[in-house]
Amino acid sequence: MKRTWKETILRVIILLIGLVIAHFGVTLFLLVNLGTDPFNVLVQGIFRAMNQYLNWSFLTHGRVHIVISCLIIIILLFVDKTYIKIGTLLCMICGGPIIDFFNNILVIFFQQKHALWINLIILAAACAILAFGMTIVIKSDAGTGPNDLVAVVLSDKLQRKFSIVRICVDVTFVILGFLLGGSVGIGTIVCACLVGPVAGFFLPLNEKWISKLLISSTGNS
């Protein structure tokens, strides 16, 4: 059934709300400085490997991140193009600026050193916030981030729980990235093990309120 422009706009707004929440979690995750997220371990590993063997001066982590994201999208276009939507592009365009925005606000709190146990609590909260926002993005059904797409597509195609598939995908990213020279910290391990299960918990909850909101706002029955 074709969506109306009103429903499409509402889904994009819901996606953007989820994107802001998710990247608030990402900012917290990065600021505790206990490692990076699994996808960026892979990006970092590929970036370092390319620098070691190719030594191209124009290479940066950000540019490699964009290239890998685009490659994932291109590959998934051949698998099933229905997964690639306007929100996928929004996630690529808006993610960085949102992180920069929150970083400028939160960096003041992180200027002073905190005990490890405080950083671990912040890290766990960051993973929960990231998972919550990410599931809003997924359930908006307007698209999702390139790295999340891998878990979404595999979960649907293999008919397996998203939480389990997400852990497998994240662990794979970490292993490949580490073998290529990426840095892995305690935060990376926590993120790889925690985000999937927390997202699995939030998915049905967010699906309920998003469905109700769409039905009440668009008049669908």
N, C-alpha and C positions, 0 to 999 in steps of 0.2 A: 504494500500500500504506500503510495507516494505521500511524502510529508508536505504539509503546507509551509509557507514561508514563516508563519507565526511559530509553528512547532520547531522549525529549524533554528530560528533565532533563539528561542527559549533553551533548546538543547545546547547551543553554543555558549549562552550565558552561564548555564549550569556547569559546562566544561571549564569555562574560565574561572569560576568560583573554586572548583576543584583544583585547578592548576595553581591558583594563588595559595591555597592551603597546602598542597603537596610541596610546592617550592619553598614555603616557609619552613617546612620540615627539612627539606634538603639544605637550606641555609644553616639551620641549627646543626645538622649533621656535619657539615663542612667546618663550621666554626669550632666545634669541640676538638678538632684536629687529632682524631684518633683513627684516621683512615679515610678512604673515599668510598663512594658507593660502587657496587660490583661492576656496573656498566663502564664507569670511568676508570676502573682498574684495567679493563680490557683496552679502552681508548689509550690510556697512559702507556700500557705495555706495547701496543702497536706503534705509538708515537716514538717511544724510546728505541724500539727495534729499527724503525725507519731511519731515525737520526744516526744510529750506529752504523748502518750499512749504506745509506744513501747520502746522508749529510746534506740534505736540501735546506737551504737557509730560509725558505719561505714557509717551512713546516712549523705549525704551532699546535698545541694540544686542542685548542678550540677548532681549528680547521680540520684536524683529523676527526674530531668528534662529529662535525657536520658531515664529512665524507662517509664515515661509518653509518651514521643515521640515514643518510640518503641511500646507501647501499642496502641497508635493511629494508627500507621502503620499496626500493626497486625489486628486490628478491620477493617480497611479499606481494607485490603487484602481479607477479607470475603465479603465485600460490592461490591468492584469492583477492582480487582488487576491491571487493566490498569492504574490506577492513581499513582501506586508506580513505580517509575523509578529511573534511576541512579542518577538523580539530587536530589532526596529525600535524598539519602545517603550522597551526597556531601554537602547538606545544613546542615545535622547533624554534619558532620566531620569538615567543613570549617568555620561555623558560629562563633564559639568561638575564634579561632585564629585570624579571621578578626577583631572582636571586640577588642581583646587584642592589635592588631597592631595599630588601630586607637586611642585606649585609651591612649597608650604611647605618641602619637603625640599631641592629643587634651587636655590631662589632664593639660598641662602647662597653657592653656587659662582659665581653670576652677579652678585654684588654688586660685585665688582671688574671693571674693564675688561679685556677680552681682545683680543688682536690680531685683525685681520680674518681672517687665514688660519686661526686657531684656531676662530673663530666659523663659518667656512665648513665646516670639518671636522665640527664639532658639528651644523651644519645638514644636511650630507649623511648623517650617522649618524641624525639625527632622522627624515629622510625614509625611510631604509631601515627603521628600527624601526616607523614609522607604517605603511609598506607591508606589512611582515611581519605586524603585528597585524591590520591591516585584512583581509588575505587569510585569516587564521584565522577572523575573524568571518564573512566571506563563505562559506567552505567549511564552517562549522558548520551551514549551511543552517537556522539558527534565526531569520534576519532580519539586517538590516544597517542602518547609519546612513542617514538620509534622503538626504544628498548622495551617498553611495556607491551608493544604489539607482538613481540616474539612469544611472550608468555600467554597472551590472550589467544593468539592463533593456535598455538600448540594445545592449549587447554580445550579449545573448541573442537579441533580436528581429532585429537586423541580421546576426547570425551573423558578427561580426567579433571580432578579438582584443581582450580586455579592456584590455590595455596601451595600444593605439592609441585605443580609445574613451575611456579615462580621460583621456588627454592632451587629446583634443578637447573633452571636457566641462570639464576644468579651465581650459583656455585660454579657452573661451567664458565661464566664470564670471569670469575675470580681466578680459577685455575689457569685458563688460557692467558689472561693478563699477567699473572704472576710468572708464568713460564717465559713470557716475552719481555719481562723486566718491569712490570707494574708493581707499585707499592701496595702492600696489604697490611692493614692495622686491625686492632681489635674491633674498631667500628665497622670495618668492612665485613668481618665475620658475623657481628651482631646483625647488621643490615641484611646480609644474605640469608640468615636463619630466621629473622623476626618479621620482615616485611611481608613475606608470603602468607604465613599463618594469620597475621593481623588483617591483611587485605581480605583473606578468605572469610574472616569474621564480619568485616564491614560490608562486603559485597551485597549480601541479601538485604541488609538493613538499608543501605543507600538505594538499592533498587526499588524498595517499597515506597519511600518518600518521593523519589524522583518520578516514579510511575503515577503516583497520586497527584503530584504537582502538574504533570503533563496532561493528565486526564481533566483535571479541574480548569486548567488554563486554556486548553484547546477545545474542550467540549467533546473529546473522543469518548466513545462508550466501549 
